[in-house]
């Protein structure tokens, strides 16, 4: 919590034209042991600024601590996140509303692959085209901005984020996934689109002149909480909705308060946990973190592949004596770099990417002269698939064998 002496705030709080300044309270709300004020909006959203576990929920999003759904603590490296729009602002727009589309298992949204026994599929081609239209509109805005500002060399890499969005769209079009994997990919693509939208809003918006007693924020932006008066001043000047969190004994005595309100609680955000499916490949590395840059980084990470789906088919030579039913499964850790753009590109650029597996065979066939490995023994059954017993055929892959042995070839 940043502590500033009262007289310093008092001196910085006089715009000189009779308007409410950055440290006046257009609204004030008392929440737990803090006071929360805003100089430029007339409501106070419930703050979620304690440490929490960031993880995907059943809708592919992250609930109340998701900066794409609810205002969060300001993060300097993701300053554009305060310009991400509220869902309610664009529900009537035929293109932008797809940034919040919830894919369902209905045939209009998710189409199963023909002949698939694993229930994998893709989003309906009509819905994919609507997502592509969303991408094309963002791409058009980005190209227009780049033509107007060809020499911009600031920290916002709009084109890089847009390329990640395109790759994600191609994965959705070209690769079949389980429904849960599809939900994860669709919402990740939407988060990329919302980031690009927020960046363009931050870079392009022309601030209107102030009129009246208040300098209003741009009402369709999400906004941010802060405990730093300097950040509050900056966000106030660029018309971003801002809420300053105070300790009651640090509130300046001359602060003007227009009205006191109750905090606004979210009522349409999903909080049910994710339902993991059998056969699901994409996993998301959740983790406990505190608000600010770390939480913003976690909410922008892409899914990684679940390596338990690709356990080594054979034990290591020094472990042959152990139980043949025990599989050694490598663990996967998400690569999170300090650079936000590079972090997203590692996780998002290729979607389902196999992470390196240690001590892995690099050739499809055993070397000449080596002793063939024994194949799993299975009781013959005329109604089930069986491996061919021929020395010219490469050794069986146990993962495929386990999946096919229960498949009825007459079905």
C-alpha positions as CSV (number, residue, x, y, z in Angstrom):
1,X,0.0,0.0,0.0
2,X,1.5,3.3,-1.0
3,X,1.4,5.9,1.7
4,X,1.4,9.6,0.8
5,X,1.1,12.4,3.4
6,X,-2.2,14.2,3.4
7,X,-0.8,17.7,2.4
8,X,0.9,16.2,-0.7
9,X,-2.4,14.8,-1.9
10,X,-4.1,18.0,-1.0
11,X,-1.7,20.1,-3.1
12,X,-2.0,17.7,-6.1
13,X,-5.7,17.6,-5.9
14,X,-6.6,21.1,-7.1
15,X,-7.2,21.2,-10.9
16,X,-7.8,25.0,-10.6
17,X,-11.1,25.0,-12.6
18,X,-13.5,23.9,-9.9
19,X,-13.7,20.3,-11.3
20,X,-13.3,17.2,-9.2
21,X,-9.6,16.1,-9.3
22,X,-8.0,12.7,-9.3
23,X,-8.1,12.4,-5.5
24,X,-11.7,13.6,-5.0
25,X,-14.5,11.1,-4.7
26,X,-17.2,11.2,-7.2
27,X,-18.2,8.0,-5.3
28,X,-16.9,6.4,-2.2
29,X,-17.5,2.8,-1.0
30,X,-16.3,1.2,2.3
31,X,-15.2,-2.4,1.7
32,X,-13.7,-4.5,4.5
33,X,-11.1,-2.3,6.2
34,X,-10.5,0.0,3.1
35,X,-12.1,3.0,1.5
36,X,-12.4,2.9,-2.3
37,X,-12.9,6.1,-4.3
38,X,-13.3,7.0,-7.9
39,X,-13.0,10.5,-9.5
40,X,-14.4,9.6,-12.9
41,X,-17.1,6.9,-12.6
42,X,-20.3,6.6,-10.5
43,X,-19.9,3.0,-9.3
44,X,-17.4,0.8,-7.4
45,X,-17.0,-2.8,-8.6
46,X,-16.1,-5.4,-6.0
47,X,-12.3,-5.6,-5.7
48,X,-10.6,-9.0,-6.0
49,X,-7.1,-8.0,-5.1
50,X,-6.1,-10.8,-2.7
51,X,-3.9,-13.7,-3.7
52,X,-5.8,-16.5,-5.4
53,X,-5.4,-19.5,-7.6
54,X,-5.7,-18.7,-11.3
55,X,-7.2,-21.7,-13.2
56,X,-9.6,-22.3,-16.0
57,X,-13.3,-22.8,-15.1
58,X,-15.9,-24.7,-17.1
59,X,-16.5,-21.9,-19.5
60,X,-12.7,-21.7,-20.4
61,X,-12.3,-18.4,-18.5
62,X,-11.0,-17.6,-15.0
63,X,-14.0,-16.1,-13.1
64,X,-13.8,-13.0,-10.9
65,X,-10.0,-12.7,-11.2
66,X,-10.0,-12.6,-15.0
67,X,-9.0,-9.2,-16.3
68,X,-11.1,-9.9,-19.4
69,X,-14.3,-10.1,-17.3
70,X,-13.8,-7.8,-14.3
71,X,-11.5,-4.9,-13.2
72,X,-8.3,-6.0,-11.6
73,X,-5.3,-4.3,-9.9
74,X,-3.4,-2.1,-12.3
75,X,-0.4,-3.8,-14.0
76,X,2.1,-1.5,-15.7
77,X,3.2,-4.1,-18.3
78,X,-0.4,-4.6,-19.3
79,X,-1.7,-1.1,-19.1
80,X,-4.0,-1.6,-22.1
81,X,-6.0,-4.2,-20.1
82,X,-7.9,-1.3,-18.4
83,X,-9.2,-0.5,-21.9
84,X,-10.6,-3.9,-22.5
85,X,-14.4,-3.4,-23.1
86,X,-17.2,-4.6,-20.9
87,X,-19.2,-7.5,-22.5
88,X,-22.4,-5.5,-22.1
89,X,-21.1,-2.7,-24.3
90,X,-21.0,-4.7,-27.5
91,X,-23.6,-7.4,-27.2
92,X,-25.6,-5.7,-30.0
93,X,-22.7,-5.5,-32.3
94,X,-22.8,-8.3,-35.0
95,X,-19.0,-8.7,-35.0
96,X,-17.6,-7.6,-31.6
97,X,-20.0,-9.8,-29.6
98,X,-18.1,-12.9,-30.8
99,X,-15.3,-11.9,-28.4
100,X,-17.5,-13.4,-25.7
101,X,-19.2,-16.2,-27.5
102,X,-19.7,-19.4,-25.5
103,X,-19.3,-22.5,-27.6
104,X,-21.8,-25.3,-26.8
105,X,-22.0,-29.0,-27.6
106,X,-25.0,-28.4,-29.9
107,X,-24.6,-29.4,-33.5
108,X,-24.8,-25.7,-34.4
109,X,-21.6,-25.0,-32.6
110,X,-19.5,-28.2,-32.4
111,X,-19.5,-30.9,-35.1
112,X,-18.1,-34.4,-34.3
113,X,-15.7,-36.0,-36.8
114,X,-17.4,-38.8,-38.8
115,X,-16.3,-42.2,-37.6
116,X,-14.5,-40.9,-34.6
117,X,-14.7,-43.2,-31.6
118,X,-13.0,-40.6,-29.3
119,X,-15.7,-37.9,-29.8
120,X,-13.4,-35.3,-31.3
121,X,-14.6,-32.6,-33.6
122,X,-14.4,-28.9,-34.6
123,X,-16.5,-25.8,-34.3
124,X,-19.1,-25.4,-37.0
125,X,-17.8,-23.9,-40.2
126,X,-20.3,-21.0,-39.9
127,X,-19.1,-20.1,-36.4
128,X,-15.5,-20.3,-37.5
129,X,-16.2,-17.9,-40.3
130,X,-17.8,-15.5,-37.8
131,X,-14.6,-15.7,-35.7
132,X,-12.6,-15.1,-38.8
133,X,-14.7,-12.0,-39.5
134,X,-13.9,-10.8,-36.0
135,X,-10.2,-11.3,-36.7
136,X,-10.4,-9.5,-40.1
137,X,-12.1,-6.5,-38.5
138,X,-9.3,-6.3,-35.9
139,X,-6.7,-6.8,-38.6
140,X,-8.2,-3.9,-40.6
141,X,-8.1,-1.6,-37.6
142,X,-4.5,-2.7,-36.9
143,X,-3.4,-2.0,-40.5
144,X,-5.0,1.4,-40.4
145,X,-3.3,2.3,-37.2
146,X,0.1,1.1,-38.4
147,X,-0.3,3.3,-41.6
148,X,-1.0,6.3,-39.4
149,X,1.8,5.6,-36.9
150,X,4.6,3.9,-39.0
151,X,7.3,5.0,-36.5
152,X,5.7,3.7,-33.3
153,X,8.3,1.8,-31.3
154,X,6.5,1.6,-28.0
155,X,5.9,-1.6,-25.8
156,X,2.5,-2.5,-27.3
157,X,3.1,-5.2,-30.0
158,X,-0.3,-5.2,-31.6
159,X,0.8,-7.1,-34.7
160,X,2.4,-9.9,-32.7
161,X,-0.7,-10.4,-30.7
162,X,-2.7,-10.5,-33.9
163,X,-0.5,-13.2,-35.4
164,X,-1.1,-15.4,-32.4
165,X,-4.8,-14.9,-32.9
166,X,-4.5,-16.0,-36.5
167,X,-2.6,-19.2,-35.6
168,X,-5.2,-20.1,-33.0
169,X,-7.9,-19.7,-35.5
170,X,-6.1,-22.0,-37.9
171,X,-5.8,-24.7,-35.2
172,X,-9.5,-24.5,-34.7
173,X,-10.1,-24.9,-38.4
174,X,-7.6,-27.6,-39.2
175,X,-7.4,-29.9,-36.1
176,X,-10.1,-31.9,-34.4
177,X,-10.2,-31.7,-30.6
178,X,-12.4,-32.9,-27.8
179,X,-15.1,-30.4,-26.8
180,X,-13.2,-29.3,-23.7
181,X,-10.1,-28.7,-25.7
182,X,-12.2,-26.7,-28.2
183,X,-13.6,-24.6,-25.3
184,X,-10.0,-23.8,-24.2
185,X,-8.8,-22.9,-27.7
186,X,-11.9,-20.7,-28.4
187,X,-11.6,-18.7,-25.2
188,X,-7.9,-18.3,-25.6
189,X,-8.5,-16.9,-29.1
190,X,-11.1,-14.5,-27.7
191,X,-8.6,-13.3,-25.0
192,X,-6.1,-12.6,-27.8
193,X,-8.8,-10.6,-29.6
194,X,-9.7,-8.7,-26.5
195,X,-6.1,-7.8,-25.9
196,X,-5.7,-6.5,-29.5
197,X,-9.0,-4.5,-29.1
198,X,-7.7,-3.0,-25.8
199,X,-4.4,-2.1,-27.3
200,X,-6.0,-0.3,-30.2
201,X,-8.4,1.5,-27.9
202,X,-5.5,2.7,-25.8
203,X,-3.5,3.8,-28.8
204,X,-6.2,5.3,-31.0
205,X,-8.8,6.9,-28.7
206,X,-8.9,10.7,-29.0
207,X,-9.8,12.2,-25.6
208,X,-12.8,14.6,-25.7
209,X,-12.5,17.9,-24.0
210,X,-13.6,18.0,-20.4
211,X,-16.9,19.7,-19.6
212,X,-18.8,20.3,-16.4
213,X,-17.7,19.5,-12.8
214,X,-16.4,16.0,-13.7
215,X,-13.9,14.6,-16.1
216,X,-15.7,11.4,-17.1
217,X,-14.0,8.2,-17.9
218,X,-14.8,6.3,-21.1
219,X,-17.6,4.2,-19.8
220,X,-17.2,1.0,-22.0
221,X,-13.6,0.4,-20.7
222,X,-13.0,-2.0,-17.9
223,X,-10.8,0.2,-15.8
224,X,-8.5,-0.7,-13.0
225,X,-7.9,-0.6,-9.2
226,X,-4.8,1.0,-7.8
227,X,-3.2,1.8,-4.4
228,X,-0.7,4.3,-6.0
229,X,-1.8,7.9,-6.2
230,X,0.6,8.5,-9.1
231,X,-1.1,5.8,-11.2
232,X,-4.5,7.1,-10.2
233,X,-3.5,10.5,-11.5
234,X,-2.2,9.1,-14.8
235,X,-5.3,6.9,-15.4
236,X,-7.6,9.8,-14.5
237,X,-5.8,12.0,-17.1
238,X,-6.2,9.5,-19.9
239,X,-9.9,8.9,-19.0
240,X,-9.5,5.3,-17.9
241,X,-12.0,4.3,-15.1
242,X,-9.9,4.1,-11.9
243,X,-10.6,3.2,-8.3
244,X,-8.1,4.3,-5.6
245,X,-7.9,2.0,-2.5
246,X,-7.2,3.8,0.7
247,X,-6.5,3.0,4.3
248,X,-9.1,5.2,6.2
249,X,-6.4,7.0,8.2
250,X,-4.7,8.1,5.0
251,X,-7.7,9.9,3.4
252,X,-7.0,13.6,3.1
253,X,-9.3,15.8,5.2
254,X,-10.1,18.1,2.4
255,X,-11.2,15.4,-0.1
256,X,-14.6,16.2,-1.6
257,X,-17.1,13.3,-1.6
258,X,-20.1,13.5,-3.8
259,X,-21.9,10.4,-2.7
260,X,-21.3,7.1,-0.9
261,X,-22.3,3.8,-2.6
262,X,-22.2,0.1,-2.1
263,X,-19.8,-2.0,-4.1
264,X,-21.2,-3.6,-7.2
265,X,-20.8,-7.4,-7.2
266,X,-20.5,-9.5,-10.4
267,X,-23.7,-11.5,-11.2
268,X,-23.0,-13.1,-14.6
269,X,-19.6,-14.6,-14.2
270,X,-19.2,-18.4,-14.3
271,X,-17.4,-19.8,-11.2
272,X,-18.0,-23.6,-11.7
273,X,-14.8,-25.6,-12.0
274,X,-13.6,-27.2,-15.3
275,X,-14.9,-30.6,-16.2
276,X,-12.0,-32.6,-17.6
277,X,-12.9,-35.1,-20.3
278,X,-11.4,-38.5,-21.1
279,X,-9.2,-38.0,-24.1
280,X,-8.7,-34.3,-23.4
281,X,-5.2,-33.2,-24.6
282,X,-4.8,-29.5,-23.8
283,X,-4.2,-28.7,-20.2
284,X,-3.7,-25.3,-18.5
285,X,-1.1,-24.7,-15.9
286,X,-2.9,-22.9,-13.1
287,X,-1.1,-21.5,-10.1
288,X,-1.4,-19.3,-7.0
289,X,-0.4,-15.7,-7.5
290,X,-1.0,-12.2,-6.3
291,X,-2.7,-9.5,-8.3
292,X,-0.8,-7.2,-10.6
293,X,1.6,-8.2,-13.4
294,X,1.9,-11.8,-12.3
295,X,-1.9,-12.4,-12.4
296,X,-2.2,-10.7,-15.8
297,X,0.6,-12.9,-17.1
298,X,-1.1,-16.1,-15.9
299,X,-4.4,-15.1,-17.5
300,X,-2.7,-14.6,-20.8
301,X,-0.9,-18.0,-20.9
302,X,-2.0,-20.6,-23.4
303,X,-2.7,-24.2,-22.8
304,X,0.0,-26.8,-22.9
305,X,-0.3,-30.4,-24.0
306,X,-0.9,-33.0,-21.3
307,X,2.1,-35.3,-21.5
308,X,0.2,-38.1,-19.6
309,X,-1.4,-38.7,-23.0
310,X,2.0,-39.6,-24.4
311,X,3.7,-41.7,-21.7
312,X,6.8,-43.6,-22.8
313,X,5.5,-47.0,-24.2
314,X,8.4,-49.0,-22.8
315,X,10.2,-48.8,-19.5
316,X,13.8,-47.8,-19.3
317,X,16.4,-50.7,-19.5
318,X,17.3,-50.3,-15.8
319,X,13.6,-50.4,-14.8
320,X,12.7,-53.6,-16.7
321,X,12.5,-55.5,-13.5
322,X,9.8,-53.2,-12.1
323,X,6.1,-53.7,-12.5
324,X,5.2,-53.5,-16.2
325,X,2.0,-51.7,-15.2
326,X,3.9,-48.6,-14.0
327,X,4.4,-45.9,-16.6
328,X,6.9,-43.1,-16.2
329,X,5.2,-39.8,-17.2
330,X,7.2,-36.7,-17.6
331,X,5.9,-33.5,-16.0
332,X,5.2,-30.3,-18.0
333,X,5.9,-26.8,-16.8
334,X,4.6,-23.7,-18.7
335,X,7.3,-21.5,-20.0
336,X,6.6,-18.0,-18.7
337,X,9.1,-15.4,-19.7
338,X,9.5,-12.0,-18.2
339,X,8.5,-10.4,-21.5
340,X,4.6,-10.6,-21.9
341,X,4.7,-10.9,-25.7
342,X,7.4,-13.7,-25.7
343,X,5.4,-15.5,-23.0
344,X,2.3,-15.6,-25.0
345,X,4.1,-16.6,-28.2
346,X,5.6,-19.7,-26.5
347,X,2.3,-21.0,-25.3
348,X,0.0,-19.7,-28.0
349,X,1.9,-19.8,-31.3
350,X,1.6,-23.5,-31.9
351,X,-1.4,-24.5,-29.8
352,X,-1.0,-28.2,-29.0
353,X,2.8,-28.5,-28.9
354,X,4.6,-31.5,-27.6
355,X,7.1,-30.5,-25.0
356,X,10.5,-32.3,-25.0
357,X,10.5,-35.7,-23.5
358,X,13.8,-37.1,-22.0
359,X,15.5,-40.2,-23.2
360,X,13.2,-40.7,-26.1
361,X,13.8,-42.9,-29.2
362,X,14.5,-40.7,-32.3
363,X,14.1,-43.4,-35.0
364,X,10.9,-45.1,-35.9
365,X,12.6,-48.6,-36.3
366,X,15.1,-50.3,-34.0
367,X,18.7,-50.4,-35.2
368,X,19.9,-53.4,-37.3
369,X,20.9,-56.4,-35.2
370,X,19.0,-55.3,-32.2
371,X,16.8,-57.7,-30.4
372,X,13.1,-57.1,-31.1
373,X,11.1,-56.0,-28.1
374,X,8.3,-58.3,-26.9
375,X,4.8,-57.2,-27.8
376,X,2.0,-57.1,-25.2
377,X,0.3,-60.5,-24.9
378,X,-3.5,-60.3,-25.5
379,X,-6.0,-63.2,-25.4
380,X,-7.3,-63.6,-29.0
381,X,-10.8,-62.4,-29.6
382,X,-12.4,-62.5,-33.0
383,X,-14.4,-59.4,-32.4
384,X,-11.5,-57.2,-31.4
385,X,-8.5,-55.7,-33.1
386,X,-5.3,-57.8,-32.9
387,X,-1.7,-56.9,-33.7
388,X,-0.2,-58.7,-36.6
389,X,2.6,-61.2,-35.7
390,X,5.2,-60.5,-38.3
391,X,8.9,-59.7,-37.7
392,X,8.7,-57.1,-40.6
393,X,6.2,-55.0,-38.6
394,X,7.7,-52.4,-36.2
395,X,7.2,-52.9,-32.4
396,X,3.7,-52.1,-31.2
397,X,3.0,-48.8,-29.5
398,X,1.3,-49.6,-26.2
399,X,-0.7,-46.4,-26.2
400,X,-2.3,-47.3,-29.5
401,X,-2.7,-50.9,-28.5
402,X,-4.5,-49.9,-25.3
403,X,-6.9,-47.7,-27.3
404,X,-7.6,-50.2,-30.0
405,X,-7.9,-53.4,-28.0
406,X,-11.4,-52.4,-26.8
407,X,-12.6,-51.2,-30.2
408,X,-15.2,-53.4,-31.8
409,X,-14.3,-53.6,-35.4
410,X,-17.9,-54.7,-36.4
411,X,-19.4,-51.5,-34.8
